[in-house]
Amino acid sequence: MLDMLIQGGRVVTPAGVGDWDVGVVGEKIVSVAFPGSLPAAATQVIDARGKIVVPGGIETHAHAVANVQPGARTLVAGVPNAGPLEHSLGAIWGGTTTVIDFAPVPHTGDLAQGIHDYLAPWRGQAYTDYSTHCIYSNRTPPDAIARYHELVEAGFPSVKIFTTDIRPPEGRQTSLTPIAKIDTGRLEDLMRQVARHGGVLAVHGEDDELVMYNYLLAQQRGQWDWYNVHLIHSKLVEELAFQQV
């Protein structure tokens, strides 16, 4: 028996768009079928006539919890920073049902618990499901890399790394997310761990030396306006980084 039957809607699937019925058991879509071909007996029947039916979207890149960590500076004077509550509310209105944030991996102790602690502002404040990418950096000790499997076992298989600090030192305070580049040794070790344990690695790839030199040139040449960002974070800096990775 279906827990939910959605009838009469215009259904969007990876294979295309059509007039189909959707069957749901628990939290999973179990069938997409021609109208009237699914059992009519369902715990809940939704009439979706005149509506577009889409699977829940996944926002894989959100900066929410860092905005409300203790000591976080206010981004706009007099306006509280948007945290998980505001991010997830905006997401759910747009049909996004899962939001993936970012959290730094602890250097010692229980790695998974450290991630859970960092994500505490999400608890009881989310309109959506949520999870996080786990950030490793050049400050991460080798032991925390060797213990990556603990994060996978706890449900945090996704890792985020940066090959650049993105901004020069005087500009890094503008970021609330704890960003720091990773060195090649740690990255190679981490990639082996991710491959061994079936994880996933997201790379912010830019050649750090070239990025920082581009910032210097931009300052000296009076090209400090936002619309010159492509001169600093160029295609070349990405190409060099990904060749290295």
C-alpha positions in Angstrom: 0.0 0.0 0.0 1.2 3.5 -0.8 1.7 6.1 1.9 1.1 8.8 -0.6 -0.4 9.0 -4.1 0.1 12.2 -6.2 -2.4 12.4 -9.1 -3.1 14.7 -12.0 0.1 16.8 -12.0 2.7 17.6 -14.6 5.6 15.5 -13.4 9.3 16.4 -13.9 11.7 13.4 -14.1 15.2 12.9 -15.4 13.7 11.2 -18.4 11.4 14.1 -19.2 8.1 15.8 -18.3 4.7 14.1 -18.5 1.3 13.6 -17.0 2.0 10.8 -14.5 1.0 9.6 -11.1 3.6 9.4 -8.3 3.6 6.8 -5.6 5.5 7.3 -2.3 6.3 4.9 0.5 7.9 6.4 3.6 10.1 9.1 2.3 10.9 7.5 -1.0 9.4 7.8 -4.5 8.7 4.2 -5.4 6.9 4.6 -8.7 6.1 7.0 -11.5 3.4 5.6 -13.7 0.6 6.3 -16.2 -2.5 8.0 -14.7 -4.8 5.5 -13.0 -2.3 2.6 -13.1 -1.3 2.8 -9.4 -3.5 1.4 -6.6 -6.0 4.0 -5.6 -5.8 2.9 -2.0 -3.2 5.1 -0.3 -2.9 6.7 3.1 -2.9 10.1 1.5 -4.0 11.1 -2.0 -3.0 14.5 -3.3 -4.8 16.1 -6.2 -2.1 17.9 -8.2 -4.1 19.0 -11.1 -2.9 22.3 -12.6 0.4 21.9 -10.7 4.0 21.0 -11.6 5.4 18.1 -9.5 9.1 17.9 -9.0 11.4 15.8 -6.8 12.8 17.7 -3.8 15.9 19.6 -4.8 19.3 19.4 -3.0 21.2 22.6 -2.3 24.8 21.4 -2.2 26.5 24.7 -1.4 25.1 26.7 1.5 26.8 28.9 4.1 24.3 29.1 7.0 25.6 27.8 10.3 28.8 29.9 10.2 26.7 33.1 10.1 25.3 32.4 13.6 28.3 30.9 15.4 29.3 32.6 18.6 31.4 35.7 17.8 30.3 35.9 14.1 30.3 39.5 12.9 27.1 41.1 11.6 27.2 41.2 7.8 24.7 44.0 7.5 24.5 46.6 10.3 21.3 46.3 12.3 20.2 43.2 10.5 20.7 39.8 12.1 22.6 37.3 10.0 20.6 34.7 8.1 21.1 31.3 9.7 19.7 27.8 9.2 16.1 28.9 9.8 16.1 31.6 7.1 18.2 29.5 4.7 15.9 26.5 5.0 12.7 28.5 4.8 13.8 30.1 1.5 14.9 26.7 0.2 11.7 24.9 0.9 9.7 27.7 -0.8 11.6 26.9 -3.9 11.2 23.2 -3.7 14.6 22.4 -2.2 14.2 19.9 0.6 17.8 19.3 1.6 20.5 21.8 2.3 24.3 21.0 2.6 26.3 23.3 4.8 30.1 23.4 5.6 31.8 22.5 8.9 35.5 22.3 9.8 36.9 18.9 10.9 38.1 18.9 14.5 41.8 18.3 15.0 41.4 15.9 17.9 38.7 14.1 19.9 35.5 12.6 18.4 35.5 13.9 14.9 31.8 13.1 14.2 30.7 14.7 17.5 32.7 17.8 16.6 30.8 18.1 13.3 27.5 17.6 15.1 28.4 20.3 17.7 29.2 22.7 14.9 25.9 22.0 13.3 24.0 22.6 16.5 22.3 25.8 15.2 20.4 23.6 12.7 18.7 21.5 15.3 15.1 22.5 15.7 15.6 25.4 13.3 15.3 23.6 9.9 12.4 23.4 7.5 14.4 21.0 5.4 16.8 18.0 5.8 20.4 19.1 6.2 23.9 17.8 6.3 27.4 19.2 5.7 30.6 19.0 3.8 33.6 18.4 6.1 36.5 20.9 5.6 40.0 19.7 5.8 42.9 22.2 5.7 46.7 22.6 6.1 46.1 22.8 9.9 44.5 19.3 10.0 46.8 16.8 11.7 47.5 13.5 9.9 45.6 11.5 12.6 42.4 13.3 11.7 42.9 12.4 8.0 43.6 8.8 8.9 40.3 8.8 10.9 38.2 10.1 8.0 36.3 6.8 8.0 34.7 7.9 11.2 33.0 10.7 9.4 31.7 8.3 6.7 30.4 6.0 9.4 28.6 8.9 11.0 26.9 9.9 7.7 29.3 12.7 6.6 31.1 11.3 3.6 31.5 14.6 1.7 34.8 16.5 2.1 35.6 20.1 1.0 39.1 21.3 0.4 40.6 24.6 -0.9 43.8 24.9 -2.8 43.9 28.6 -2.1 43.1 31.0 0.8 40.9 32.8 -1.8 41.7 36.3 -0.4 44.8 38.0 0.7 45.4 38.1 4.5 43.8 41.6 4.9 40.6 40.4 3.3 40.1 37.0 4.9 38.0 38.4 7.8 35.2 39.0 5.2 34.5 35.3 5.2 32.5 33.7 8.0 33.1 30.2 6.8 36.4 28.8 8.2 38.4 28.5 5.0 42.1 27.6 4.8 43.9 25.9 1.9 45.3 22.4 2.1 48.9 21.5 1.3 49.7 18.8 -1.3 50.9 16.2 1.2 47.6 16.3 3.2 45.6 16.4 0.0 47.2 13.3 -1.4 46.7 11.5 1.9 43.1 12.6 2.2 42.3 11.6 -1.4 43.5 8.1 -0.7 41.3 7.9 2.4 38.3 9.2 0.5 38.8 6.7 -2.3 39.3 3.8 0.2 36.1 4.5 2.1 33.8 5.5 -0.8 33.5 9.2 0.0 33.3 12.2 -2.2 35.7 15.1 -2.5 34.7 18.7 -3.5 37.6 20.9 -4.6 37.8 24.6 -4.7 40.7 24.7 -7.1 42.7 27.8 -7.7 46.5 28.2 -7.8 47.1 30.2 -4.5 50.4 31.8 -5.5 48.9 33.2 -8.8 45.7 34.3 -7.0 47.7 36.3 -4.5 49.9 37.8 -7.1 46.9 38.8 -9.1 45.5 40.6 -6.1 48.8 42.5 -5.8 48.7 43.5 -9.5 45.0 44.6 -9.2 45.9 46.9 -6.3 48.8 48.4 -8.1 46.9 49.0 -11.3 43.8 50.5 -9.7 41.6 47.5 -10.7 40.1 46.9 -7.2 36.5 47.1 -8.3 34.3 44.0 -8.0 33.9 43.7 -11.8 37.6 42.9 -12.1 37.3 39.7 -10.1 37.8 37.7 -13.3 41.3 39.2 -13.5 42.2 37.7 -10.1 40.2 34.4 -10.0 40.9 33.6 -13.7 40.5 30.5 -15.8 44.2 30.0 -15.6 44.3 29.9 -11.8 41.7 27.1 -11.9 43.4 25.2 -14.7 46.7 25.2 -12.9 45.1 24.0 -9.7 43.2 21.2 -11.2 46.2 19.9 -13.1 48.0 19.7 -9.7 45.1 18.0 -8.0 
